[in-house]
Each structure stands twice: as C-alpha cells, then as structure tokens.
Amino acid sequence: IIIMFLFSTAVIKAENNIKRIYEGNEASKITILVYESLTCSHCAKFHSDIYPSLKKNFIDKGHVKLEYRNFPLDLAAFNGAKIAHCDNNNGVEILHFLYKNQNKWVKGNTIEELNENLKKILNSKNFDLDYTKCINDKNIEDFVLEDRIEGVKKYNVSATPTLIINNEKFEKPLTYKNLEKTLEKLL
C-alpha cells in the first residue's frame, strides 16, 4: 500500500507540474538542500546573514545549487510554503520576501489572523497570486508535506534550518565561516 501511495504521489507531482524551488546551476558539483520553515526565526536569520555570502561566493559562481525543502513547523508556515510553490516562476522571490518580512506577517492569535497578514504582505508586493486557490490546492499541500516526511525519514531532520550537503547532514553550527570551509573542501 505504501509503495502504491508513493508511486501515485510521484505521478500526481509530475502531472501537476509542481517544481522544486532552487537557485544556481542544476549541474553544480555541490547541492545543498535546506529544510526550513517560513515562520522560523533561525531560517530568516539564515536568509539575512548567511545566504547573501553563499549566493555571491558559491551560487552565482556556479559551484552550488541551493534547493529549498519544506519543513513547516506550524500552519502559518505550511500556508506560506503552499503560496511559494503556487507560483513556479517567482517561488524564490516569494521565499526571500516572506523571510525578509517575517515580523510583519508572522503575528496574530489565530490562524485566520496569520493568514490575513500573509495575504496582506503578499498583496503589498503584488505577486499576482490567487491566494485562496493557492492555499486550497491539495496537490501543493501534498508536495509540501512530502518534503517534511522525506526530511525526517531520509535525513533525520528535527529542526530548521537543516542543511544537507551532497546527501550529508551539515552537523556544525550554522555560520557562514563553517559553511564556507565545508564547501571549499568539496570543490
């Protein structure tokens, strides 16, 4: 039954054309999977403090492909991830925008308030998304949840952000200096 479920899910993903969100050269020598949650303050810090140097020194030079994987820690992060995957052309831009503005939309006492804040912040940038359609898309929902399940089963992900570099979990404290040393050894 599990094999049938996994096979049918893979077919659904292919049919609905939900694409991975990534940056860099697909044929790069180094692939980094970053499991993250859009409501995680440590993930936002990764995007503000580590990502710019990573992009400049490794992604833009063609050495690294950075692939974003979903590991939502709550319903607000889950909905944000669905929004990012709803627009295959601007997914990276949406992710960076949501992390940069995390303090503006990750607030509220109910999921309805959080969703309203998410909708407002997205409209302020005019991403031209059908918010309701994106949030209610069951295929995208399955895609996001499959990332989380794979992260736990395959890589033992238990916190965000978690980096997987060429299929090996990055176990050092996540600083740019530690990441840079690891990547330089792989080049």
C-alpha positions in Angstrom: 0.0 0.0 0.0 2.8 2.4 0.9 4.6 1.7 -2.4 1.3 2.4 -4.3 0.8 5.6 -2.4 4.4 6.8 -3.1 4.1 5.9 -6.8 0.7 7.6 -7.1 2.0 10.7 -5.4 5.0 10.9 -7.7 2.7 10.7 -10.7 0.5 13.5 -9.2 3.5 15.7 -8.8 4.6 15.2 -12.4 1.1 15.8 -13.7 0.6 19.0 -11.8 4.0 20.4 -12.6 4.9 21.5 -9.1 8.6 22.3 -9.3 11.3 22.5 -6.7 12.4 25.9 -5.8 16.1 26.3 -6.2 18.9 28.7 -7.2 22.1 28.0 -9.0 23.3 25.8 -11.7 21.4 22.5 -11.8 24.6 20.7 -12.7 26.7 22.2 -9.9 29.2 19.9 -8.1 27.6 20.7 -4.8 23.9 20.5 -4.0 22.6 22.0 -0.7 19.1 21.0 0.4 17.9 23.5 3.0 15.0 22.3 5.1 13.2 25.3 6.5 10.0 26.7 7.9 8.8 30.1 6.9 7.9 31.1 10.5 11.3 30.0 11.9 13.4 33.0 13.1 16.6 31.0 12.6 15.6 30.4 9.0 15.0 34.1 8.5 18.4 34.7 10.0 20.0 32.2 7.6 18.4 34.2 4.7 19.6 37.6 6.0 23.0 36.6 7.4 24.4 33.6 5.6 22.6 33.4 2.3 23.9 36.7 0.7 27.6 35.5 1.0 26.6 32.0 0.0 24.9 33.4 -3.1 27.8 35.7 -4.0 30.6 33.3 -3.4 29.2 29.9 -4.4 25.8 30.0 -6.1 26.5 32.9 -8.6 29.8 31.3 -9.5 28.1 28.0 -10.4 29.6 26.0 -7.6 26.4 25.4 -5.6 22.8 24.6 -6.3 20.7 25.6 -3.3 17.4 23.7 -3.2 14.7 24.8 -0.8 12.8 22.0 1.0 9.7 22.5 3.1 9.6 21.7 6.7 6.7 23.7 8.1 6.6 23.9 11.9 3.1 25.3 12.0 0.0 26.0 9.9 1.2 29.6 9.0 4.5 28.2 7.6 2.6 25.5 5.8 0.4 28.1 4.1 3.4 30.2 3.2 5.1 27.3 1.6 2.0 26.5 -0.4 2.0 30.1 -1.7 5.7 29.9 -2.7 5.1 26.7 -4.7 1.9 28.0 -6.3 4.0 30.4 -8.5 6.7 28.3 -10.1 8.3 31.4 -11.7 8.6 33.5 -8.6 9.0 30.9 -5.8 12.5 32.0 -4.8 11.5 35.7 -4.8 8.4 34.9 -2.6 10.5 32.9 -0.1 13.1 35.6 0.3 10.3 38.2 0.6 8.5 36.3 3.2 11.7 35.7 5.3 12.7 39.4 5.0 9.2 40.5 6.1 8.6 37.7 8.6 7.9 40.1 11.5 5.1 41.7 9.5 3.1 38.6 8.8 4.0 36.1 11.5 1.8 37.6 14.2 -1.6 37.0 15.5 -3.5 34.9 17.9 -5.3 32.7 15.4 -4.5 31.1 12.1 -7.1 33.4 10.5 -5.2 36.5 11.6 -1.9 34.9 10.4 -3.4 34.1 7.0 -4.8 37.6 6.7 -1.4 39.1 7.5 0.2 36.7 4.9 -2.4 37.7 2.3 -1.8 41.4 3.0 2.0 41.2 2.8 1.8 39.3 -0.5 -0.6 41.9 -1.9 1.7 44.7 -0.9 4.4 43.2 -3.2 1.8 42.5 -5.9 2.8 38.9 -6.7 -0.4 38.5 -8.6 -1.4 35.2 -7.0 -4.8 33.7 -6.4 -4.3 33.4 -2.6 -7.4 31.3 -1.9 -6.6 28.9 -4.8 -3.0 28.5 -3.7 -3.9 27.9 0.0 -6.5 25.3 -1.0 -4.5 23.4 -3.7 -4.3 19.8 -2.4 -1.6 18.8 -4.8 0.7 21.6 -3.5 -0.3 20.7 0.0 0.8 17.1 -0.6 4.0 18.3 -2.2 4.9 20.4 0.9 4.0 17.6 3.3 6.1 15.1 1.4 9.2 17.3 1.8 8.7 17.2 5.6 8.2 13.5 5.6 11.3 12.9 3.5 13.3 15.2 5.7 12.5 13.2 8.7 12.8 9.7 7.2 15.8 10.2 4.9 17.9 12.9 6.8 16.6 12.8 10.3 15.6 16.5 10.2 14.3 17.6 13.5 14.9 21.4 13.4 15.1 24.2 11.0 17.1 25.2 9.2 18.8 22.0 8.4 21.3 21.8 5.6 22.0 18.6 3.6 25.2 19.0 1.5 25.6 16.4 -1.2 23.3 14.0 0.8 25.2 14.5 4.1 23.7 16.4 7.0 25.7 19.5 7.9 26.3 19.0 11.6 28.4 22.0 12.5 27.0 25.3 14.0 25.4 27.1 11.1 27.7 30.1 10.4 28.9 31.3 7.1 32.5 30.5 8.1 31.7 26.9 8.9 29.7 26.5 5.7 32.3 28.1 3.6 35.0 25.8 5.0 32.9 22.7 4.2 32.0 23.9 0.7 35.6 24.7 -0.2 36.7 21.2 0.8 34.2 19.8 -1.7 35.3 22.0 -4.7 
